[in-house]
């Protein structure tokens, strides 16, 4: 259940946003007007079923994360750095083990290290490119930098 009453100033601020792909729940919070949550009791449906399945709700949540967060891109960058560092440590371990103990490395360990190193570099680079693209995306949305709720300054013409 989701109902809203909005003052005209909030409606005007939302309408002024020229976004085509709108995540309404995020936009309502982003415009920053005062919100009052009114408690209510939710009763069972009298007839019918909800059209929202688990997967539709999951897709809606992912849409909200993509539209209002750059954290997944940062996670990709940091995960790429982590994979690269771990693979470098693994290469050092395999080399030291070969030099000290003379263990014949069958090749799988060095191959895993190389694949993980290259994968980590790729993930890191993809995270950086994603950060750039997300900043371009935010600029293209053309959201206002800030919204002024009420000002007592007279209009200067």
SETI-835759 format. One record per residue: residue number from 1; chain; residue in three letters; z, x, y of N, C-alpha, C in turn. Coordinates in steps of 0.02 Angstrom, whole numbers. Last residue first. Layout:
BEGIN
 seq mol type    nzz    nxx    nyy   cazz   caxx   cayy    czz    cxx    cyy
 NUM   A  Ala      Z      X      Y      Z      X      Y      Z      X      Y
...
//
This chain:
BEGIN
 seq mol type    nzz    nxx    nyy   cazz   caxx   cayy    czz    cxx    cyy
 157   A  Unk   -560    747   2069   -633    737   2066   -670    786   2110
 156   A  Unk   -424    735   1966   -453    774   2021   -529    767   2015
 155   A  Unk   -302    615   1928   -370    641   1914   -396    676   1977
 154   A  Unk   -129    666   1934   -185    623   1954   -252    656   1939
 153   A  Unk    -16    686   1805    -59    722   1852   -118    676   1870
 152   A  Unk     61    639   1707     70    608   1773     29    643   1826
 151   A  Unk      5    600   1545     16    649   1598     21    612   1664
 150   A  Unk     15    586   1373     28    553   1436     39    607   1488
 149   A  Unk    -49    662   1270    -28    593   1261    -20    556   1326
 148   A  Unk   -179    764   1244   -127    750   1293   -111    677   1288
 147   A  Unk   -220    869   1112   -224    802   1139   -165    792   1187
 146   A  Unk   -318   1018   1087   -254    983   1092   -268    914   1120
 145   A  Unk   -447   1045   1049   -397   1097   1039   -327   1066   1042
 144   A  Unk   -540    921    956   -511    948   1019   -457    998   1003
 143   A  Unk   -661    967    835   -598    935    851   -573    962    918
 142   A  Unk   -785   1007    781   -778    994    853   -716    953    870
 141   A  Unk   -833   1044    661   -801    978    666   -790    957    738
 140   A  Unk   -870   1173    685   -923   1123    683   -894   1053    687
 139   A  Unk   -748   1239    672   -781   1237    737   -834   1182    740
 138   A  Unk   -724   1222    535   -677   1192    583   -708   1189    653
 137   A  Unk   -834   1296    485   -828   1224    470   -781   1189    520
 136   A  Unk   -798   1423    525   -860   1393    552   -857   1317    543
 135   A  Unk   -686   1436    446   -678   1439    519   -740   1410    553
 134   A  Unk   -741   1431    320   -694   1379    339   -684   1378    414
 133   A  Unk   -820   1547    319   -853   1482    316   -805   1426    338
 132   A  Unk   -717   1644    320   -766   1640    375   -799   1572    377
 131   A  Unk   -656   1613    197   -617   1610    260   -664   1604    319
 130   A  Unk   -762   1640    109   -736   1572    115   -696   1563    179
 129   A  Unk   -768   1778    122   -825   1737    145   -804   1664    154
 128   A  Unk   -643   1807     64   -657   1825    133   -715   1783    161
 127   A  Unk   -664   1759    -67   -610   1731    -26   -621   1746     48
 126   A  Unk   -766   1843   -107   -779   1771   -102   -726   1737    -60
 125   A  Unk   -697   1964   -110   -753   1955    -63   -770   1881    -54
 124   A  Unk   -605   1936   -214   -582   1954   -148   -636   1942    -95
 123   A  Unk   -695   1916   -320   -651   1862   -299   -624   1874   -229
 122   A  Unk   -752   2046   -328   -794   1987   -313   -751   1929   -288
 121   A  Unk   -640   2122   -362   -676   2136   -300   -719   2076   -280
 120   A  Unk   -610   2063   -487   -562   2061   -432   -595   2073   -364
 119   A  Unk   -725   2096   -560   -708   2026   -548   -659   2018   -491
 118   A  Unk   -711   2235   -563   -769   2205   -529   -756   2132   -513
 117   A  Unk   -591   2242   -637   -597   2273   -571   -654   2242   -531
 116   A  Unk   -625   2178   -757   -572   2150   -714   -575   2179   -644
 115   A  Unk   -723   2266   -803   -740   2196   -791   -688   2164   -745
 114   A  Unk   -646   2384   -817   -704   2382   -772   -722   2310   -754
 113   A  Unk   -550   2344   -913   -529   2368   -847   -587   2364   -796
 112   A  Unk   -631   2313  -1021   -590   2261   -991   -569   2281   -921
 111   A  Unk   -681   2443  -1047   -727   2389  -1029   -690   2331   -995
 110   A  Unk   -566   2510  -1084   -600   2531  -1023   -649   2477  -1000
 109   A  Unk   -537   2436  -1201   -489   2439  -1147   -523   2459  -1081
 108   A  Unk   -646   2455  -1286   -632   2388  -1261   -585   2390  -1202
 107   A  Unk   -650   2585  -1327   -698   2563  -1277   -682   2495  -1249
 106   A  Unk   -556   2643  -1407   -615   2616  -1439   -667   2592  -1390
 105   A  Unk   -484   2793  -1373   -492   2725  -1348   -558   2698  -1373
 104   A  Unk   -384   2894  -1465   -454   2876  -1455   -458   2802  -1432
 103   A  Unk   -256   2977  -1387   -275   2916  -1423   -349   2902  -1411
 102   A  Unk   -198   3086  -1329   -261   3096  -1364   -283   3036  -1404
 101   A  Unk    -85   3081  -1253    -78   3068  -1325   -142   3080  -1364
 100   A  Unk   -134   3124  -1125    -69   3146  -1152    -67   3140  -1228
  99   A  Unk   -264   3069  -1104   -250   3140  -1091   -187   3164  -1125
  98   A  Unk   -250   2934  -1141   -300   2975  -1175   -285   3049  -1166
  97   A  Unk   -150   2893  -1052   -139   2887  -1125   -188   2931  -1163
  96   A  Unk   -217   2910   -932   -158   2951   -948   -144   2950  -1022
  95   A  Unk   -318   2812   -947   -336   2883   -938   -278   2928   -956
  94   A  Unk   -244   2694   -958   -289   2713  -1012   -306   2787  -1008
  93   A  Unk   -176   2696   -833   -139   2695   -895   -182   2719   -954
  92   A  Unk   -285   2687   -744   -241   2746   -743   -202   2751   -808
  91   A  Unk   -331   2560   -781   -374   2618   -789   -333   2682   -790
  90   A  Unk   -219   2481   -743   -240   2484   -813   -285   2544   -827
  89   A  Unk   -222   2498   -606   -164   2523   -643   -181   2529   -718
  88   A  Unk   -343   2431   -583   -336   2502   -566   -278   2533   -603
  87   A  Unk   -308   2301   -622   -359   2337   -660   -357   2412   -645
  86   A  Unk   -212   2272   -523   -192   2274   -594   -243   2312   -635
  85   A  Unk   -294   2276   -408   -237   2323   -415   -216   2329   -489
  84   A  Unk   -383   2170   -437   -408   2238   -425   -353   2289   -435
  83   A  Unk   -296   2060   -445   -336   2080   -504   -362   2151   -497
  82   A  Unk   -247   2060   -312   -202   2070   -368   -240   2093   -431
  81   A  Unk   -364   2031   -240   -329   2095   -228   -283   2111   -287
  80   A  Unk   -388   1903   -293   -437   1956   -301   -406   2025   -291
  79   A  Unk   -276   1836   -246   -285   1843   -319   -336   1898   -334
  78   A  Unk   -302   1840   -109   -244   1876   -136   -248   1885   -211
  77   A  Unk   -418   1757   -106   -419   1826    -81   -362   1867   -111
  76   A  Unk   -369   1637   -159   -424   1672   -193   -427   1745   -170
  75   A  Unk   -273   1605    -62   -251   1617   -131   -305   1656   -169
  74   A  Unk   -357   1579     45   -311   1636     48   -286   1655    -21
  73   A  Unk   -416   1463     -3   -457   1522     10   -415   1585     15
  72   A  Unk   -307   1375     -9   -342   1394    -71   -386   1455    -62
  71   A  Unk   -271   1368    133   -229   1404     84   -265   1420     19
  70   A  Unk   -325   1296    229   -363   1355    209   -325   1395    157
  69   A  Unk   -332   1119    247   -296   1179    227   -344   1235    209
  68   A  Unk   -396    997    266   -341   1015    310   -303   1077    290
  67   A  Unk   -499    977    173   -510    960    244   -456    986    290
  66   A  Unk   -444   1015     50   -503   1051     76   -511   1038    151
  65   A  Unk   -342    922     35   -326    994     38   -384   1033     68
  64   A  Unk   -415    802     31   -366    814     84   -349    887     91
  63   A  Unk   -488    823    -86   -523    813    -23   -477    826     36
  62   A  Unk   -383    824   -178   -422    885   -168   -460    881   -103
  61   A  Unk   -347    688   -167   -299    740   -149   -336    807   -136
  60   A  Unk   -463    627   -217   -441    613   -148   -392    666   -123
  59   A  Unk   -459    672   -348   -516    691   -305   -498    681   -231
  58   A  Unk   -343    604   -389   -346    678   -391   -402    703   -346
  57   A  Unk   -384    471   -376   -328    496   -335   -328    573   -333
  56   A  Unk   -484    473   -473   -501    457   -404   -447    481   -356
  55   A  Unk   -409    502   -587   -459    550   -564   -482    536   -493
  54   A  Unk   -327    387   -600   -297    453   -591   -347    502   -562
  53   A  Unk   -403    256   -500   -384    288   -564   -352    355   -549
  52   A  Unk   -394    124   -400   -382    196   -398   -359    221   -466
  51   A  Unk   -399    -10   -405   -464     24   -416   -455    100   -417
  50   A  Unk   -272   -100   -489   -292    -54   -437   -359    -21   -455
  49   A  Unk   -306   -265   -549   -282   -197   -558   -306   -155   -499
  48   A  Unk   -253   -441   -552   -298   -385   -546   -265   -317   -557
  47   A  Unk   -111   -519   -473   -173   -522   -513   -213   -458   -502
  46   A  Unk      8   -476   -420      5   -542   -451    -56   -547   -496
  45   A  Unk     88   -320   -434     28   -359   -419     31   -426   -455
  44   A  Unk    260   -303   -385    206   -296   -433    147   -340   -412
  43   A  Unk    308   -249   -220    314   -292   -279    254   -281   -324
  42   A  Unk    397   -142   -124    331   -151   -154    340   -192   -218
  41   A  Unk    482   -163     25    485   -167    -48    416   -181    -75
  40   A  Unk    487    -46    158    468   -111    130    475   -107     54
  39   A  Unk    523     36    313    534     26    241    513    -43    218
  38   A  Unk    411    111    420    449     50    409    460     40    334
  37   A  Unk    405    250    514    396    227    445    442    166    434
  36   A  Unk    321    291    657    380    258    632    365    231    563
  35   A  Unk    261    427    749    253    383    691    321    353    673
  34   A  Unk    176    486    891    240    469    860    229    416    805
  33   A  Unk     27    582    862     64    528    896    127    513    857
  32   A  Unk    -57    680    805      9    697    829     46    643    867
  31   A  Unk   -176    697    739   -179    680    810   -110    683    843
  30   A  Unk   -138    722    605   -161    777    647   -160    760    721
  29   A  Unk   -109    600    545    -55    648    558    -75    702    607
  28   A  Unk   -237    546    542   -182    508    573   -123    554    589
  27   A  Unk   -306    643    468   -321    635    539   -265    597    574
  26   A  Unk   -253    622    339   -243    686    374   -255    680    448
  25   A  Unk   -298    494    312   -226    508    312   -211    573    347
  24   A  Unk   -442    510    319   -404    471    368   -330    487    369
  23   A  Unk   -552    620    320   -495    609    276   -443    576    321
  22   A  Unk   -723    604    347   -656    591    373   -606    582    316
  21   A  Unk   -860    672    386   -821    671    324   -748    665    343
  20   A  Unk   -890    671    521   -925    624    477   -888    617    410
  19   A  Unk   -804    681    676   -812    702    606   -848    648    566
  18   A  Unk   -775    672    812   -843    661    788   -855    680    716
  17   A  Unk   -647    589    884   -661    643    837   -728    628    803
  16   A  Unk   -632    470    952   -665    526    986   -682    584    940
  15   A  Unk   -555    395    865   -626    378    871   -665    435    905
  14   A  Unk   -430    453    886   -462    457    820   -536    444    824
  13   A  Unk   -407    421   1020   -407    491    999   -441    499    931
  12   A  Unk   -409    281   1014   -459    316   1054   -464    389   1033
  11   A  Unk   -295    259    935   -360    237    911   -415    275    948
  10   A  Unk   -197    308   1022   -208    340    957   -276    322    929
   9   A  Unk   -209    218   1128   -219    289   1141   -233    327   1075
   8   A  Unk   -176     94   1071   -245    106   1092   -258    181   1103
   7   A  Unk    -69    115    928    -80    101    999   -151    121   1017
   6   A  Unk    -77     42    767    -87     99    811    -95     75    883
   5   A  Unk    -13     11    611    -22    -18    677    -26     41    725
   4   A  Unk    -65     11    442    -48     48    503    -59      4    564
   3   A  Unk    -32     16    267    -49    -22    327    -28     18    387
   2   A  Unk    -46     33    106    -53     76    165    -78     34    223
   1   A  Unk      0     43    -58      0      0      0      0     45     61
//
